[in-house]
Amino acid sequence: MVKTKKLSGTQLLAQSKSAVHDGEERLRAILETAVEGIITIDERGLIESFNAASEKIFGYEAGEVIGKNISILMASPHRELHDSYLDRYRQTGQAKIIGRGRETVARKKDGSIFPIDLSVSEVKLTDRRNYTGFIRDITERKRLEKEILEISEREQRRIGQDLHDGLCQHLAGIEMLGQVLAQKLAAQPKEISGRAVEITKALRDAIGQTRLLARGLSPVTLETDGLMSALAELALNTTKMFRVNCSFHSTDSVQFPDNVAATHLFRIVQEAISNAIKHGQARNISIQLAEAANQVHLQVSDDGMGFSKKLSPTPGMGLRIMQSRTGMVGGTILIEQPAEGGTVVKLTAPKHSQIHGGKKYKFGEAHSDH
């Protein structure tokens, strides 16, 4: 029989303290070697821990941020609103981010804004709550997305240009030959001359359809008012094709010099309209374009069933496309549901700011935090 040594109370206490210390050391080692940024805050939003990966991501030393409000790492408008998010969560218990992952933006020590993947978990202790944020810098991923999207846009514009300048011109030449043939056959029986006229009319229709296709592939022209013209035409075509009341309003003569960025803005509006019609079943849609403080403001409002009802077949795909394009132009996007119903998509983008290699982002959110 193996005899066990009975430990004294002092020894048990020392053993317990040693186990706790070992556990703390293991946890500290995990936090410090993690490749993701891991930050913990208390119920007031004050930073309690800041691991080595977070130091690398944000450019702060842990001692510079511990004890400070987490909003120091946030971009506007969440920088100013974060405390109200926490208050609302404490009062209602309704969380919009806790337990979920999402893309957002953060703010480095030098003030630069960059995109991140963020997930937040809650730890309920005996007398308080803690929140842990897991952060990954996705600047490189966004840069690659930007390049892929731009390659796709360039190819679409090239095809649209080829259709307009090549195929349309070729068909126009054939139409002219058809008209000459129809004139020569005018004296022939109606069955023969009428067939020539029908062929000419079919060619004219084909030219019109090809031009529409080319316009769809390259909707924004190179002129500085190309965005205004494209949006006005989009509203008109939407009304004709879908039998809804789609209007375009612009109080200013908005000049947008960057054709690539303007195309991104057009596609965002196009996606918002598509969601409103297909999933929101809207009957009235309004597009508004304005300019202020060297920024372009776009708003798409509808009277449909609301954002929660109008996701694309792949959940969130339409929203992600809109968000990705917004990031490409260095803008912000907000999607709101007014009390009276419908959906309002608000987009703001700088007129002259360029994004190079995904280094600059001003990426808004579709809904509030927490």
Secondary structure as UniProt FT lines:
FT   HELIX           9..33
FT   STRAND          37..42
FT   TURN            43..44
FT   STRAND          46..50
FT   HELIX           52..58
FT   HELIX           62..65
FT   TURN            66..67
FT   HELIX           70..73
FT   TURN            76..77
FT   HELIX           78..92
FT   STRAND          101..107
FT   TURN            109..110
FT   STRAND          113..124
FT   STRAND          129..137
FT   HELIX           139..162
FT   HELIX           163..167
FT   HELIX           168..184
FT   TURN            185..187
FT   HELIX           190..217
FT   TURN            224..225
FT   HELIX           226..242
FT   STRAND          245..250
FT   HELIX           259..278
FT   TURN            279..280
FT   STRAND          284..292
FT   TURN            293..294
FT   STRAND          295..302
FT   HELIX           307..309
FT   TURN            315..316
FT   HELIX           317..328
FT   TURN            329..330
FT   STRAND          332..336
FT   TURN            339..340
FT   STRAND          343..350
FT   TURN            357..358
//
